[in-house]
Every structure is written in C-alpha cells, then in structure tokens.
Amino acid sequence: MNYYSLNKKAPNTSFKEAVIKGIAPDKGLYFPETITPLPASFFENIDNLSYEAIAFEAIKQFVSPDIPEDVLKTIIAETLSFDFPVVKINDQVSTLELFHGPTMAFKDVGARFMARCLGYFNQNNTEEVTVLVATSGDTGGAVANGFLGVKGVKVVILYPSGKVSDIQEKQLTTLKQNITALEVDGVFDDCQDMVKRAFLDDELTSKMQLTSANSINVARWLPQMFYFFFAYKQLHKTHKKIVFSVPSGNFGNICAGMMAQQLGLPIHHFVAANNENNVVTEYLTTRLYQPKPSVQTISNAMDVGNPSNFIRIQEIYKHNFEALKSNLSSFSFSDDQTREALKELYTDFKYIADPHGAVGYLGCKSYLKDNEDAHCVFLETAHPTKFLNVVEDIIPEKIELPSQIKAVMDEEKASIPIAHYDELKAVLFNTLS
Ligand SMILES: *Cc1c(COP(=O)(O)O)cnc(C)c1O
C-alpha cells in the first residue's frame, strides 16, 4: 500500500516510510491510496475466525508488502495478548472494554503494533528512530510500555509536571531502558509546542530520524480498526443496527472505526461523544469548523481543541458534509453531566466506568432518544482506576487497583526536569550517543 499526504504537496510513500516519518514532509497526514472492502465471505464466516485472524485480514492490505505476512501474524499475536470484552449495560446499550492491556488504556494496541513495526524495520540496525511524544497523561504510558526494549527505537516523552495523575506518572517514569521521561515545567500545550518545534528543527532532523507516536502515525491509527470488528463479532447475532459511541479527542479511534466500515463492516452509525471541547459537535450543527484552545475537563484525554484526525474523516467522506452527517452524530457534555452518568451507570447498572467511558455512555443515550431500534456500544477507553480522583468521589466503593497498576506504583520514578526547548534539544542529541 502507498500513502499520500492530505496536503497533496509531498510524494506518495510506502507504509514503511509513512511509519518512520510519522508526518509527510509537507506536514500533511498520510492516508492510504486505496481501501479495498473485505469479501462477503469474510463477514459470513466471522464467527469462526479468531481475533488474530480478523485483525490480520483487516490490516493486511495497509501494511503489505513492507511487512511480510508471517511477520504480520507475529506482530498481531504480540499486540493482542489480552481481552476485548463487550459488557451488556441494558437491552439498548453495551460497552466495549478496551482497557485490559498492560497500561489499561485503549492506546496500548496502537502503541504495541507501531513499536513492533518499527522494530521490524530496524532489524538490521539501519533505521534507528527516536519517538518523540508529548502527553497529557494516557498516551505516554501506553507508548512507553509499548516501545519498551524495542531495538533501535528510543522514546522521549514530555509530560507537564504535576498535571498527570500519580498512576500515570509512574507508568511514564519507571520503565527506564530506552525510555526517557522529561518532566516539563509547564502545561500540556508547552510540551506539545516543544515537540512541534523539534519536528521543524533542521539541525535536529538532519542528524536523527524523529517520529511521532500519536494517532497521526498510520501504524498507531490503523490497528484501532480491530476494536470495531471484535465488537461486531460479539454482537452481530443479537443486534442488527450496531452504533458506536466513541469518546473522542483527536478523533483517531473513531476515524479507525470509519475505516473498518469502509472495509465493509456493517456499522449502522457513529456517535462522536465529546466533553466541552466540542469543535466537531459544532461543525455538524453549523458547518463551520472552528478550532479553539482546549478547555480542561475531567475526561482530560479528550481535551483537544483542534482534533488532528478530523481531516482524515473529511477525506473518507470526500469532503461531503451531507454524507458525513448521515453517518456521524456528535454530542457534547459537561463535567457535571459526566459525573451524573458515572453515578447512573453505577446505581442503575452496577457498572463502574471512567469519565471518558461515561461521556461515551451519554453519547449513546442522546442518540437512542431518536433511534430506539439501534443498539449502541460505547467504547470504554480507560480503566476507572486511572482516573481514581474523579471516580472515587462518585462511587461509594473502594476500587481495587489492578495488578498492572500495583506493579508500577512500587517502582522508582526517574525523570529529567526541563523548562526550555534548548534542554529538550540537548536530551535528544544525547540519545544519539
Ligand atoms: C486518547 C484517549 C481518548 C481519545 O481518543 P482519540 O483517538 O484521540 O479520539 C479517549 N479516552 C481515553 C482514555 C484516551 O486515552
């Protein structure tokens, strides 16, 4: 598969180059040249296929020929070594739990898949890369864990000092080896700005291959298609009109769902569930796409004022507003509504959600008001313990720390404090030696 830049001012490139570069030289996001739907027989036979076999069929065309089939099978097996259960909430609503991976965030799958692709490309030590990421919490842990020990890949993570939860900080700072955590005196936007500046810094990029590990990177974005297939496999016998409500920030996850639909997966409709960062909700109402500075909420992994993957969604629908609108609804919810939803899920259904999942649940409720015959699946994107400070105030129950989390809490934190871009640059040059 070749990929083109959505800015259309850079040459088309292979999967391998798209993964190593992260973003095209003209700063556009990469998008696959073609999307070939899977044959009807695949869907007829889906009950007999393992998750690994499903994932293999879904992603094969996008990584071939750069990743040979036998290697792809191994990468998938290593990536998917945990569960993706659908849990029933009531007759109209289910949740797809995406938090059973090593860092208990849905980003584990994308990070693990991407890391293994880079590891394969570097098998002869010719493609050393440094992955540079800014995190407001969740991405960093999944990336650090996914890339740990991968040969030829160094990871540098910037996080805002004092602004991530204790658990998240431990997940970022205790792994060591090829992972360096930079504790930035500032807010998330400062971290993000430094990362952007590094990617534009010729002095750096002429000496080292820098890449991103957020959903801009095709190897992190595309494996998220798997989730929608896995949910379909679990639900299609009992429900015909399956709708996904996806708690969205950068819109990578929901955009991957739309790619699964392009492959032929019978998804009836999508709901983009947003907190008060509501650019897309507004867009679907007003037709005006107006990025705004992000506002802080209790579902902070979705505090995004200008979602980077929305341009890919536009491309899928060929920039046709009506076509997009007939397939996507979007609702935005306040923190108070999110807290109410957490409470309702607990008292009415004995389900403990995290704030992001709760926003997804609200998305389902809003959609179902006018579409009673649908079955809505909200994606539960993080385990509630990762947002304990919020959840514990609402749920009158002690939430047991899962073993993955307990293990890192006892480890010692190692981070390098920085405040200025020059200090980031010095660290990056140091990783070269
Ligand atoms: C990243 C993240 C999201 C948002 O996903 P996007 O692909 O950026 O839309 C939602 N919930 C959690 C817990 C996350 O970490």
The ligand as a MOL file (V3000), in Angstrom:
LIG
                    3D

  0  0  0     0  0            999 V3000
M  V30 BEGIN CTAB
M  V30 COUNTS 15 15 0 0 0
M  V30 BEGIN ATOM
M  V30 1 C -6.7670 9.1480 23.7930 0
M  V30 2 C -7.9770 8.8770 24.5620 0
M  V30 3 C -9.2550 9.1690 24.0520 0
M  V30 4 C -9.4690 9.8730 22.7380 0
M  V30 5 O -9.0940 9.0970 21.6360 0
M  V30 6 P -8.8710 9.8020 20.2030 0
M  V30 7 O -8.4390 8.7090 19.3060 0
M  V30 8 O -7.7810 10.8390 20.4180 0
M  V30 9 O -10.1480 10.4320 19.8130 0
M  V30 10 C -10.3590 8.8120 24.8080 0
M  V30 11 N -10.2170 8.2330 26.0260 0
M  V30 12 C -9.0110 7.9550 26.5520 0
M  V30 13 C -8.9490 7.3320 27.8990 0
M  V30 14 C -7.8520 8.2600 25.8410 0
M  V30 15 O -6.6640 7.9850 26.3770 0
M  V30 END ATOM
M  V30 BEGIN BOND
M  V30 1 1 1 2
M  V30 2 1 2 3
M  V30 3 2 2 14
M  V30 4 1 3 4
M  V30 5 2 3 10
M  V30 6 1 4 5
M  V30 7 1 5 6
M  V30 8 2 6 7
M  V30 9 1 6 8
M  V30 10 1 6 9
M  V30 11 1 10 11
M  V30 12 2 11 12
M  V30 13 1 12 13
M  V30 14 1 12 14
M  V30 15 1 14 15
M  V30 END BOND
M  V30 END CTAB
M  END
